[in-house]
Amino acid sequence: AARGAGSGCPGIGRLARSPTRVVPDPISGRRAMSLGTRRRRRAGYPATVAGASSWPFRLPTSRPRRPRPGTGANRNRFLHEARVLDLHDLDGLIGVGSPPPAFDAFWRDFQACYDDQVDAVFLVLHGAMVSQSLLDVEGEILSRIRALPRAMHKPIFGVYDLHANFSQRMASHASGLVAYRRNPHTDAREAAIAAARILKRQFDTGQQPVLVHRSAGVIWPPTATGTADEPMRTLESMARRAEQQHESIWAANVTAGFAFADTPATGVSFQVVTTQREQADRLLDELLGRTRELDATAACVDEPV
């Protein structure tokens, strides 16, 4: 059963709707959500998501409503898609905001809501977040989740911004993360759908994907990361084609990075969610080779007037 409102996570419960503390993103003020879920053994039971939202969310047992645009597009679309994919037997556990300036306070909230009976964790990540004392906040979050009781082998899925400075630590502790595929970011909902589907694919098939990461060793300015132009257009096209051609490739991410972040992981990188490491390595080799060929197009400078 879901943990009740009297547990360590304020407001959590099957039908609890009491207000809980909002933990906003320190930059945007939006309530980016991470979501832990437990699959219910009884189909049709309403699930709840609680924590940093203004009230717990529920996956409806009736026909799902279309999520409204705006804040929480990733979270809303994941919940909607979970219902469409017949994952309404999920017992939602955690809804927490992106880490506030005091990371320790965020982590205390997360631990208070954690339930070691969950079958999976779904995260909505920023990807390039840093704090005063942490240069890889997402890597720290993922590694701490893995260290929680009975979390070592839990599926950890989610979405992140293609401007992430993706680290090996993130890849080592995640099962399947899906990056936005467009810049400007008009596909937050589509990314959440893709992540929900590969999470269900693991449940349905029992396969255990891994996330293979490769850094390209180049840094491109933000002006070179639009996906309608080179070099990103070609790389995104290669990634989408690989997803269609190879069943073992569940997701292929082209992560442009954020050049103005001073971290060890800053720069362009690629991630492949796969059940066949050899196929992922071949794709990553192809993407890296093409990146080197296209690197000159990213460094173009307008002619002076």
Solvent accessible surface area in square Angstrom, and as a share of the most:
residue,aa,sasa,rsa
1,A,82,0.64
2,A,17,0.13
3,R,62,0.23
4,G,41,0.39
5,A,62,0.48
6,G,83,0.80
7,S,37,0.24
8,G,47,0.46
9,C,0,0.00
10,P,82,0.52
11,G,6,0.06
12,I,1,0.01
13,G,5,0.05
14,R,102,0.37
15,L,117,0.58
16,A,23,0.17
17,R,144,0.52
18,S,57,0.37
19,P,119,0.75
20,T,15,0.09
21,R,144,0.53
22,V,59,0.34
23,V,8,0.05
24,P,60,0.38
25,D,14,0.08
26,P,66,0.41
27,I,156,0.79
28,S,69,0.45
29,G,45,0.43
30,R,144,0.53
31,R,81,0.30
32,A,28,0.22
33,M,4,0.02
34,S,11,0.07
35,L,8,0.04
36,G,0,0.00
37,T,2,0.01
38,R,37,0.14
39,R,65,0.24
40,R,22,0.08
41,R,193,0.70
42,R,141,0.51
43,A,87,0.68
44,G,31,0.30
45,Y,50,0.19
46,P,34,0.22
47,A,1,0.01
48,T,1,0.01
49,V,3,0.02
50,A,0,0.00
51,G,11,0.11
52,A,2,0.02
53,S,3,0.02
54,S,38,0.25
55,W,120,0.42
56,P,3,0.02
57,F,48,0.20
58,R,112,0.41
59,L,5,0.03
60,P,52,0.33
61,T,68,0.39
62,S,74,0.48
63,R,215,0.79
64,P,31,0.20
65,R,218,0.80
66,R,179,0.65
67,P,15,0.10
68,R,199,0.73
69,P,112,0.71
70,G,51,0.49
71,T,66,0.38
72,G,14,0.13
73,A,16,0.12
74,N,17,0.09
75,R,28,0.10
76,N,29,0.15
77,R,18,0.07
78,F,1,0.01
79,L,19,0.10
80,H,30,0.13
81,E,6,0.03
82,A,0,0.00
83,R,45,0.16
84,V,84,0.48
85,L,36,0.18
86,D,91,0.47
87,L,5,0.02
88,H,25,0.11
89,D,26,0.13
90,L,1,0.01
91,D,6,0.03
92,G,4,0.04
93,L,8,0.04
94,I,1,0.00
95,G,0,0.00
96,V,5,0.03
97,G,3,0.03
98,S,10,0.06
99,P,13,0.08
100,P,26,0.16
101,P,112,0.70
102,A,58,0.45
103,F,14,0.06
104,D,87,0.45
105,A,28,0.22
106,F,8,0.03
107,W,21,0.07
108,R,151,0.55
109,D,39,0.20
110,F,2,0.01
111,Q,89,0.40
112,A,37,0.29
113,C,3,0.02
114,Y,22,0.08
115,D,17,0.09
116,D,45,0.23
117,Q,81,0.36
118,V,3,0.02
119,D,39,0.20
120,A,0,0.00
121,V,1,0.01
122,F,1,0.01
123,L,1,0.01
124,V,18,0.10
125,L,17,0.09
126,H,74,0.33
127,G,2,0.02
128,A,18,0.14
129,M,23,0.10
130,V,72,0.42
131,S,30,0.19
132,Q,196,0.87
133,S,100,0.64
134,L,37,0.19
135,L,102,0.51
136,D,34,0.18
137,V,1,0.01
138,E,4,0.02
139,G,0,0.00
140,E,22,0.10
141,I,7,0.04
142,L,0,0.00
143,S,19,0.12
144,R,68,0.25
145,I,1,0.00
146,R,25,0.09
147,A,85,0.66
148,L,19,0.09
149,P,84,0.53
150,R,157,0.57
151,A,1,0.00
152,M,115,0.51
153,H,163,0.73
154,K,20,0.09
155,P,16,0.10
156,I,0,0.00
157,F,0,0.00
158,G,0,0.00
159,V,0,0.00
160,Y,0,0.00
161,D,27,0.14
162,L,0,0.00
163,H,34,0.15
164,A,0,0.00
165,N,9,0.05
166,F,3,0.01
167,S,14,0.09
168,Q,104,0.46
169,R,100,0.36
170,M,1,0.00
171,A,3,0.03
172,S,72,0.46
173,H,50,0.22
174,A,7,0.06
175,S,13,0.08
176,G,0,0.00
177,L,0,0.00
178,V,0,0.00
179,A,1,0.01
180,Y,26,0.10
181,R,46,0.17
182,R,103,0.37
183,N,26,0.13
184,P,107,0.68
185,H,65,0.29
186,T,96,0.56
187,D,2,0.01
188,A,19,0.15
189,R,45,0.16
190,E,88,0.39
191,A,2,0.01
192,A,0,0.00
193,I,34,0.17
194,A,30,0.23
195,A,0,0.00
196,A,0,0.00
197,R,130,0.47
198,I,13,0.06
199,L,0,0.00
200,K,45,0.19
201,R,67,0.25
202,Q,11,0.05
203,F,36,0.15
204,D,91,0.47
205,T,73,0.43
206,G,50,0.48
207,Q,75,0.34
208,Q,125,0.56
209,P,10,0.06
210,V,75,0.43
211,L,13,0.06
212,V,6,0.03
213,H,27,0.12
214,R,63,0.23
215,S,73,0.47
216,A,17,0.13
217,G,70,0.68
218,V,32,0.18
219,I,100,0.51
220,W,6,0.02
221,P,54,0.34
222,P,48,0.30
223,T,131,0.76
224,A,9,0.07
225,T,0,0.00
226,G,20,0.19
227,T,20,0.12
228,A,73,0.57
229,D,89,0.46
230,E,59,0.26
231,P,0,0.00
232,M,0,0.00
233,R,126,0.46
234,T,28,0.16
235,L,0,0.00
236,E,14,0.06
237,S,55,0.35
238,M,26,0.11
239,A,0,0.00
240,R,55,0.20
241,R,115,0.42
242,A,7,0.05
243,E,42,0.19
244,Q,153,0.68
245,Q,119,0.53
246,H,61,0.27
247,E,146,0.66
248,S,22,0.14
249,I,4,0.02
250,W,16,0.06
251,A,2,0.01
252,A,0,0.00
253,N,2,0.01
254,V,1,0.01
255,T,0,0.00
256,A,1,0.01
257,G,2,0.02
258,F,76,0.32
259,A,25,0.20
260,F,156,0.65
261,A,18,0.14
262,D,138,0.71
263,T,21,0.12
264,P,123,0.77
265,A,31,0.24
266,T,24,0.14
267,G,5,0.05
268,V,1,0.00
269,S,3,0.02
270,F,0,0.00
271,Q,0,0.00
272,V,0,0.00
273,V,0,0.00
274,T,0,0.00
275,T,50,0.29
276,Q,83,0.37
277,R,133,0.48
278,E,105,0.47
279,Q,22,0.10
280,A,0,0.00
281,D,41,0.21
282,R,124,0.45
283,L,6,0.03
284,L,0,0.00
285,D,80,0.41
286,E,102,0.46
287,L,1,0.00
288,L,14,0.07
289,G,27,0.26
290,R,83,0.30
291,T,1,0.01
292,R,160,0.58
293,E,119,0.53
294,L,13,0.07
295,D,50,0.26
296,A,82,0.63
297,T,60,0.35
298,A,5,0.04
299,A,71,0.55
300,C,105,0.63
301,V,130,0.75
302,D,128,0.66
303,E,147,0.66
304,P,124,0.78
305,V,198,1.14
